[in-house]
Amino acid sequence: MWKKRPFDVNKEAKIRALGQPNLLARLLSQREIEFSKLDSFLSNAYKNLSKPHDLHGIKEASELFCSVARNKGKVAVIGDYDCDGVLSAVMIKELCNVFGLKCTVFLPSRIEHGYGLNEQTIKAFEQKIKATPDLLIITDCGSNNEKEIQSLKSLGIKKVIIIDHHIIDSDKISKSADVLINWHQTNDPETCACGEVFHFIRGIRWLTKKVNPIEFLSYAAMGILADVSPIIGDNRIIVKHGLGEYALNHIVASGCNALLRKSGVYGKEVTQSDVLFKIAPRINAVGRLFRPDVAFNLMIEHDPSTAELMAVNLSEYNDDRKKIQKTIEKEAIRHVQSNPDKYKHGIVLYHPEWPVGIIGIVASRVSDTFCKPTIIIGKSGNVLKGSGRSIEHINLKDILDSCKEMFNGHGGHAMAAGVTLKPDYLDKANDLFNEACNQYYEVHGRPSEVQYYDVEIRPKFVTTKLAEILLEKLYPYCQQFNPEPIFLLRNVRIVDVQVYEKDESKTILFNATSGDDKTQLKFRMFGDDVGGEIEGMTADIYFTMPQSIQPNRFNSLPQINVIEFVPKK
C-alpha cells in the first residue's frame, strides 16, 4: 500500500528561505536531518571528517602500530569472511606494504571455522603463521573474546589491537587486548570495521606522512555500504568521496579495478547500487560457498593480468551462489504460500540440504516478500545453524531473546541475527518463534506494509537536471535517515513502446503522456514483469532516479528505476 511520506511544513519553509529549490526543500523536510546540521549534510566535505585521534582507541592504536613499524616488527591479521571483514584485512595488508612490514592474514572459513574468534579459528591461525607476530590486529570480530585473547597471547604474541563494531558484552569484553576500537564503547559515530580501520589509518597519518589515507578510501566506502552502516556523518563523507573517480584512481592494487570491470562497472564513479548488487555479492559469494581467501587474494593482487583471471574466478562463485539461492528461495516462498496459517506472525523454515552460507540471503528475500521476521535454518555437520532477517521497526534480537530457550546460541542486532538451534526444538521452533513475534507486536505494534513515496511529479520534470540535483545534494542515501527519493507518475498513458533486450535485462523506451505533457522516458527491467504489452496502458509508476549519469545509446534520457508499475483498470 502506497502513501505519501509526511513532511515538516515549518522545516520546509526554513529550507526554502535558505534559497534551496522547492523540490529539494520538500525532500529535505521529509528526512531525519536536523536543520542545524543541514549545511554540513549538503556540503559533505572531506575536511569535515572527525579528527581521528578524538575517536576512542585510535590514537593509542596508531602509536602502537607506528612503534612496531619503526622496529620492523611482524604483523598478523585475523579477519572475517564477509565483505566488511575481507576489505578490512585488505586495508591492513596494504597498510603494512606501505611500511615494508611482513603481514600474515588469516580469514576463517564460514563452513570450517564459523564466525569470530573461536577454538577452530585460533588453531587454524596457529598453523598458518610461521613466526609469532609482534602485533596481531583482529578485525570485524573479537570484542567479546577475553578467553581467546589470553590464549593468543600465550602463544607469545606481544601486542593485540581489536578493531570491531559488534555489540559488546560487558561480561566477555576482551580486556586483555592492548587496544580495543569499537564505537559501542563511547558516543563515537556508528560505523563498521572498514570505517574504523580507515580512521585508524588516518590516525597513523597524523603521526607520519608515510601513508596516504586516500588510497584506502574506496575500500572503506564499499565496506560501509556492504555492512549496511548508517550513511550519515563520517560514513556519508567516506561513501560520497570513496566512490568517486579521485579515490578510485588512488587504489594501489589491481584487484579492485579488475573486479569492477568484471562486475560491469565501467564508469568513472561507482554507485551505491553497484556496491550493493554487483561488487559486495561477489566478495561475499566465495565466503558463502568456499573460502574468503579467494576474494582477499584478488583484492591485494598488483598484477593486472593475474587480477583479471582472479576476478573471473570470483564471478563464477557468484554465479553458482545465485543459482543455489534462487532454488532455495522458490522452495521457501512456495512453502510459506502453501501454509499461510502456520506463519501468521513470523517464519522459521528448515531443510538439511540448504547450505548455511546461503540461508542469510534467502532469509532476507523471504522476510521482504512476506513482511515478517524470518529465520532460515540449514545443517552443518550435526549442527542446526540459522540466519534471521527482520523488517523495519521490528527488532529481531529482542524477539530471539524472548525465546532463547530453543537456541544453543544466538546473537546479532535489530535487523539480522544468527542462531544455533537445539535439535529437540526443531519441530516446535516455528510455533515458539510465532508466539514470540506476536508478543512483541502486542507491545511495539505490528509490521506495516505501507510503502512511502516522496513526491508526485509530472513527466516533463523527469530530466537529467533532476538527477543531477539529487546526486549533488542528497546522494548517497541512507534508508533510516535519508532514504532514496521515490517519485510517482500518476495516471500516465504509455505509448510508443520500444523494448531492447540484452542478456537477462531489458530496457523499455516509451512516451508518458499526461494531459498536454508528453515526455520520453526509459527504464530497465530484469525478468518478464513488464514488456511491450504496456502499450496504450494507463498506469501509476513509482520510481527512483539514477545514481549515475553516463552517456548511453538513448542520448541524454535519465534511466528511471521502476519500483512498481501499477496498471489502471
N, C-alpha and C positions, 0 to 999 in steps of 0.2 A: 504494500500500500504506500503510495507516494504522498508526501506532504511537503509544503514549502517550509524551509528552515526558518525558524524565528530570528528576528534581528532586534538590536537595541536602537531605538529611534534616536535617543539623545547622543549615543556614541556615533551614529551615522552622521548626524548634523555636525558634530565637532570635527569629524574627519573631513567632511566636505569643506568646512571652514578653513582647513589647512591647505586647501587647494587641490585635494585629490579628486579624480573624476567620480561622477555619481555611482557608476557601476562598482568601482573599487571600494568606495565608501560603504556601499551596501554589503559587499562581500566581507570586508573587514569587520563590520558591525555584527556579522553572523559568527565570528570566530572568537575563540577564547584567548584573545591577545589584549593585555592590559593597555589602556590608552597611553599610560606613562612610558611604556616600552615600545611604542609604535615606531618611533624613529629608528631605533636600533634594529627592530624587526625588518623594516623596509630596506635599510641600508645593507644589512647582513655583511658588514665589513670584516675582513680577516683580522684587522687590528683590534677588533672588539672581543677576541677570544680571551677567556680568563687567563690571568697570569698563572703559569704552570706551578710555580713554587707556592702559590696560595692554596693549591689543591692538596688534600690530605695525602701525605706519604710521598708525593712527587719529589720534593727537594731531597729527602733522605735517600730515596731510591736512586736519584740521579747522581748524588755524591758517591754512593756505594758503587754504582756501575763505573763511574769515572776512575775511582780508586783501583778497581780491578783492571780497567783498561790501561792505566799508567804502568801497572806491573805485568802487562801482557798475560793476564790470567786466562784460564779456560772457562767457558760459559756453556751451560746446558739449558735446554728448554723442555718443559712438559706442557703440552697444549691440550686441545680438544679436537674432536673430529668434525665439527660443523664449520661453516664459513667464517664465523667470528673467530673461532679458535685457530683455524688454519691461517687466516690472514694475520692474526696477532703474532703467530710464530714466524711467519714470513717477515714481518716488520722487524722483529728482534734479530733474526738471522741476518737481514740486510744491514741492520744497525751494527752488528758485530763485524761485518765485512768492512764497513767504513773505518773501523778502528783496528782492522787487521787481527781480530781475535778469532781463535778457533771456537766454533759453536756447534754443539751436537743437539739436534732437535728430535724429540720423541713425541709422536702423536698417537694416542691409544686407538685401538680399533673398537668401534661400536659393538661389533659382534664378538670379538675375542676378549676384550678387557672391560667393556662397559664404560659408563661415564665417570670422569673425575679421577681423583687420587684414591685408588683402592689397591688391595694387595696384588691383584693381577697386573695392574699398571706399573706399580713400583718394581715388581720382579722383572717385567719386560724392559723397563728403563735401565735397570741394573745390568742386564745382559747386553744392552746396546752401547752404553758408554764404555769406552776403552780406558779412560783415565778419570779419576774423580775430579769433577769440576770445582773451581774456586767459587763460582757463583751459579746458582740454579734459579731460573726465572720460571715461575708457574703461571700460565695464563688461562683465563676463562674457566677456572676451577680453583679449588684449594683453600677457600676461605674457612671451611668447616672441617679441617683435617689435621687437628693438633697431633693426634697419634701418628698419622702418616708423615708429618713434617719431622717429628722426632726420629722416626725410622729412617728417613732420608738423611738427616744429619748424622745418624750413627754410621752411615757409610763413609763419613769423612768430608761431606760437603760443608764448606765453611760458612757460606752465606746463602740465604734464601729470600728472594723477593716474590711476593704473590701479587698478581695483577688480575683482579676478578671483579665481577659485577653481580654475583648471585646473592640472595638474601643470606645474611649472617645469623647463625645460631649461636647465641652467647655461650651456650654450654659446650660447644665444639670448636669455637673460634681458634684459628691457628696462631696462637700467641707466641709460639717458638720461632715463627718467621721473623727475619730481621726487619723486613718492611712489608706491610700489608696495605696495598692500594685497593680500596673498594668504596665506591661512592656512598654505600649504605651507612658507613661509619659516621658521616657528617652530613651537612647540608649541601655538599657538592652537587653539581648538576648530574642528573641521571644519564648514564651512557653505558656502552657495552665494553668488552675487553679491548677491542680495537681502538675505541675512543680513548680509553685510559692509557693504552700503550702510546698513542700519539702524544698525549700530554706528557708522558714520561720522556719521550724523545725531545719534546720541546723543552722540558726541564733540563735535559742534558745540554741542549743548545745554549741555555742560559749560563752554562759553566764552561763551554768550549765551542768555538766556531767550526769545529771539525765536521759537525753533522748539519745537514740541511733538512729541516722537517718537511719541506715541500715534497721531497722525494717519497714521503710516506703518506701524504695527504689523501691520495686516491684510495689506498688500501683502507685507511680509516673510514672514509666515506662509505665504501662498499660494505664494510663490516657493520657499521651503524645501521644501514638500511636492511641488511640481511637479518640482523638480530632484532629488528622492529623496535629500536630505541626511539623515544620521542624526538621528533625533528624540530627542536626549539633550542634557543640559546646557542651554546657551543656546537651542539650537534648540527644545528641548521647551518651554521657558518662552515663547518667542516664538509658537509654534504654539498652545499652550494659551490664551494671553491674546489673541492676534491674531485668533482665530476667534470670540471672544466678543462679546456684544452691545455692551459698552462701547467696544471698539476699532472695531468696525464703524460705530458711530454717530459716530465722530470722523473718518471719511474725508471729506475736503472736497469732492472732485469727485463728480459724479452717476453717472459711468460704471460704477463697480463695483456699485452698487445696481441699476442697470438690467440689468447682466449677470447678477446673482444672480436677479432675478425671471425673466428670460428663460430661465435655466437650470433653473427650477422649484425654486429655493431660497427658501422663504418664511418660515422660522422666524427666531427672534431670533438664533440662532447658526448658523454654518457648520460642517459636519463635515469630517473628513479625506476621507471618500468624496466629499463634494460637490466639493471642490477637485480631487481626482484624476480623477473621472469626469464632471464637469459643467463646471467652470469652466476648469481648465487646458486641456482638449482644445479648447475654443472659442477660447482665446487662441492656442494653437499652430496650430490648423487654418488660419487665414488666412496664417500664415507658411509653411505647407507648400504651399499652393496659389497664393498670390498675394504680398502684401507685408505685413509685420508692422505697418506704419503704421496699418492699419485697426484693429487691436486697441489700439495705443498711443493713437490719437486718441479712441477710445471711453473709455479709462480716464482721460483727462485732461479729458473733457468736463464742463462745470459746469452746462449747461442740461439739466434733467430730460427735457424733451420730445425734444430732439435726441438725448440719450443713449438713450432708448427705441428710437428708429428705428435708431440705430447698432448697438444690441445685437441687433436683428432681423437686420441685415445680417451680423453676425458669426456668428450661429447658422446662417444659410443656408450660409456657407462650411463650417461644421462638418458640416451635413447632407450636403453634397457630399463632404466628406472621408470620412465614414462609408460612403457608397455605394461610392466607389472602393476604400477599404480592404477592405471586405467581399468585393468581386470578386477582388482580388488574393490575399487570404487563402485563399479557396476554391481558386483555381488552385494556389497554392503548396502547401497541405496535401495536395491531391489528387495532385500530382506526387510528393511525398515518399512518400505511402502506396503509390503505384504502383511505386516503385523503392526498396524498403527496403534492399536490399543496397548500394546506391550511397551511402547516408547512414548508415553504421553508427556513426560517431563524431561527426560534425559535418555541417552543412548549408550549402551555397552554392547559391543559386538566382539566375538572371539572366533578365530579359526586357527588351528595348529599350523597350517601351512602358510599363513600370512607372514612375510619377512618383517622382523621387528624394526629394520631400518627404514621401512616404507610406511609403517602404520601411522606415523605422526602426520604425514601429508594427507593420508586418507581421512584421518580424524578431522582435519581442518575442512576438507571438502564436504564430509557428511554433516558436520556442525553447521556450515554455511547453508547447505541445502535445506535442512530441516529447522534451522534457527533454534538449536538445542545444544547444551553441553554434551560432548561425545567422548567416549573412551573406546579405542580400538586396541584389542589385545591379540598378540601372537605368541609363539612359543620359541624360546631359545634354549636348546637342550631340554632340561626339565623345569625351566623357569618360565612362568607366565608373565611376560613383560607387556606393558601397555603404554600408549601415549594418549593424552587427553587434550582437547581443544575446547574453548568456550566462545561465547559471543559477547558483544559489547555490553558492559554494565553487569555481567554475571561472573562472579568471582569463583572460578573453578577450584582454586586452592582451598577456599573456605568450605566448599561443598565436600571435597575429598576429606578434609579434616573431620567432618561430621560423620563420615562412615569409614573411618580409618581402621576399624577392626578387621576389615576384609583385606588389608594390604600388609605385606611384609615390609614394604617401604613405599613412600610416595613423597614427591616434592615438586616444586615449581612455583608458578605465580598465577595471577588472575586469569590469564588467557591461555596458558599452556602448562602441562604438567606431565610427569612420568610416574608410572606406578609399577609395582611388582605385586601381583595378585596371589593370595593364598589359594592353593588348589581346591581346598574344601569349600571355597566360596564361589567357585566358577558358575555353578548353576543358579545361584541366587544373587549374583553381582548386579545384574541389571535391575532387579527389584529393589535392592538396597540403594542403588545409585538414584533410581527414580524417586524414591521416598526422600532421599537427602536433597535432591533438586527441588522437590515440591515444598519441603520445609523451608528451604532458602527463599523460594518465591513468596511464600506467605509473609516473610519478614521484609524482604527487599523489593518485592514486585516481580511480575512475570516478564519474560523476554518480550520485547516489542518487535513486531515485524514491519514497522514503519521505516521507510527509507526517505531521506530528505533530499530535495533538490534546492538549489540556491536561488536561481533567477530564471524567470521566463523571458525568452529572448526571441526577437524576430529574425527570420533567416538572413536578411541583409546585413545584420550585425555579426554574423559568424564569419569573421575575417582573420587574416593573418595578423592584423593590427591587434585584435583582441587577444590572440595567442601571445603576442609579444608583451603586452601589458601584464598578463598573468605570469609569464616567465620572469619578467623583470621584478615584479612586486611580491607575488605570493609564493612562487615556487622557490624551494622544494616544499612539499606538503607533509602534513602530519595528521593522521586520522583523528587523534584526540583533540588537538588544539587548532589545527589549521587544515581541515580536510580539503582535498582537491575539489574545486567548484564543479557542481553538476548543473547543467543548464537544461531547460525544457523548450523544445519547439512544439507548440500546441496546435493541433488541428491543421497540420500542413499536408498539402496534397503532393504525392510523389509522382513525378512524370519524367520521361526521357531517361529511363534507367539503362545504364550500361554496366555489365559485370565483367571484371578482369580476374581470372583465376590463375594462381601460381602456387605450386606446392600444396600446403594444407590451408592456405588462406585465400580470400578473395577480396578484391577492392570493388566497391559499388559506387559508381558515379551517377548522380541524379540531380534533377532540379526540384527544389522545395518551393511550393507556391503557397502564399497566404495573402488573400486579397490581391492587391496590385504588386505585392512583393514576390519576386521570382529570383531565387538565388541558387547557383550551382554549388553542390556540396559533395563530399565523398566520405566514405567510412570503410574501415577494414573489418572483415568478419572472419572468424575461424569456425569451420563447420558449415552445416547446411541450414542454419536457422532462418536466414533471410537470403533471397536471391532476386531474380528477375520478376518473380510473382508479385512484388510490391508495386509494380507499375499501376498507376491510377488509384492507389490506395490513399485514404486519409488516415493520418496516424499522429500520435504523440511520440516524440523522440527525446529520450533522456540521454544526455551525452556529456563527455568532458572534452576539453581542448587538448591538442598535442603537447607533449612535454619537450618537444624539439621541433625546430622549423628547418627542414632540409629541402634542397632543390629536389624535385621529383617529376615524374612523367606527366603529372597533371598540373603543370605550371605552378602557380602560387597558391592554389587552394589548400587551406588547412585540412588535415585529415582528422575528422572528429572521431572520438572513440565512443561507440554506442554502448550504453549500459542496458537500456531496454527500449525495444521498438514495440509500441502498443497500437495495433490497427484499430480503427473505429468501425463499428458495425453500421 
